[in-house]
């Protein structure tokens, strides 16, 4: 539960940066100042990691998004994909299924109706590309894992 709360906070920070065009440090300070330290620490780690790996992460998203340029993606979806990409790249101790499932869950709460399927398909392709494919148990339907998400995202 602590990781989920941290991911929600990280999403809030990354989204605020994305739409507000504020610096990472200012946004971290503003968004996390009143949050419990246990949640804020991992949220900060995610945000700093996304920023540190931004070029690589955005390159992966652009490569795997099949016809969708990064600017065309909804801001919240870009933030979710960046967070999950960071965890897939830099957090080998967290199962890839957990990372993808959490991103899909957050997409279902904070984005459009089509977003969870799009996020799932793209992250499943990314996990495979990074050598962290999703296991059969806990993965979504095969057509979604293949990235045939069929969305008009």
Buried (B, 14 or more C-beta within 10 A) or exposed (E): EEBEBBBBBBBBBBBBBBEEEBEBEEBBEEBBEEBEEEBBBBBBBBBBBBBEBEEEBBEBBEEBBEEBEBEEBBBBBBBBBBBBBBBBBBBEEBBBBBBBBBBBBBBBEBBBEBBBBBBBBBBBBBBBEBEBBBEEEEBBEEEBBEBEBEBEB
